[in-house]
Amino acid sequence: MNILIKNARVVDFNKDEMLDVYIENGIIKEVGANIKKECNTVDGKGLVLLPSFVDMHCHFRDPGFTYKEDIFTGSLAAVKGGYTGVNLMGNTNPPCSTNEVLGYVISKTRDINLVDIHQTVTITRNMEGTDTSHLDELKFPTRFISDDGKGVLRSKVMLEAMMKAKNMGITVISHAEDEDISQVDTRLSENIMTIRDISLAKFTGTPLHVAHISTKESINEVIRAKEEGVKVTCEVTPHHIALYDNDYKVNPPVRKKEDVDRLIYAIEKGYVDVIATDHAPHTKEDKIKGHLVFQVLRQPFRFAIHTL
């Protein structure tokens, strides 16, 4: 079917104009002003037409938590939101630490075939923080490794993983959190782990991607590393640049206005590489439980419960 979209605001890497777009058999054939075609016409006045999105960071909960989400429903949600490519984290059940789990996701993705899906493999076996030998056993290709949802606490283990990742030609995604320190101060927890992981990336020369940055100190470390030529990229989430000074339960927590201002500055100056959703479905029961736990713990330590 051929479609002509008229009078839309077309925004991409090199234009922001009011234009027409002609699509023939699913392929964009012409972009310009005053295009005339005998076909189905859509009035795009007041609408913005953008290239499809890629989500660098999301959770489809498959396998193991499919009562929350699975690859099919996650793919539907992605398409509905304008995403044609997603990168899934490995904190499933079982975690994506084996060829069996990775092969399962790849096979199911191909069967559903709604969006391009990439599956991240865990940094440590079963996300237990100690063993990276599973990386030597991988038979399927992967672009990223991450223990997202948990920080890799032992520096030697992270160093070993980075060295393997460099030899494999893949990128390490850091969930910058020291869970022991999170019990005292989540800001300090994120900042310390960001500094450590950047230091290890600089030492090894391994590409590092820092996930869901939320503090001004962490983004400053990334800026400094980029200016020094370290192979580091980073992402921020919509909620960490839209919200501040509240107790909404996300991990990392919603920060302060000064953190949001610094993140937005970094976006404007090109230091932030990706805005990623960290799409992470939970059941109503999970959310209620998390709220109750949060109410108990917020008295001694004012921090947000992480539920990833």
Secondary structure as GFF3:
##gff-version 3
##sequence-region A 1 308
A	DSSP	beta_strand	3	12	.	.	.	ID=ss1
A	DSSP	beta_strand	15	24	.	.	.	ID=ss2
A	DSSP	beta_strand	27	32	.	.	.	ID=ss3
A	DSSP	beta_strand	40	43	.	.	.	ID=ss4
A	DSSP	beta_strand	48	49	.	.	.	ID=ss5
A	DSSP	beta_strand	53	58	.	.	.	ID=ss6
A	DSSP	alpha_helix	71	80	.	.	.	ID=ss7
A	DSSP	beta_strand	83	88	.	.	.	ID=ss8
A	DSSP	alpha_helix	99	112	.	.	.	ID=ss9
A	DSSP	beta_strand	116	119	.	.	.	ID=ss10
A	DSSP	three_ten_helix	125	127	.	.	.	ID=ss11
A	DSSP	three_ten_helix	133	137	.	.	.	ID=ss12
A	DSSP	beta_strand	144	146	.	.	.	ID=ss13
A	DSSP	alpha_helix	155	168	.	.	.	ID=ss14
A	DSSP	beta_strand	171	174	.	.	.	ID=ss15
A	DSSP	alpha_helix	179	182	.	.	.	ID=ss16
A	DSSP	alpha_helix	186	204	.	.	.	ID=ss17
A	DSSP	beta_strand	208	210	.	.	.	ID=ss18
A	DSSP	alpha_helix	216	228	.	.	.	ID=ss19
A	DSSP	beta_strand	232	236	.	.	.	ID=ss20
A	DSSP	alpha_helix	238	242	.	.	.	ID=ss21
A	DSSP	alpha_helix	257	268	.	.	.	ID=ss22
A	DSSP	beta_strand	274	275	.	.	.	ID=ss23
A	DSSP	alpha_helix	284	297	.	.	.	ID=ss24
###
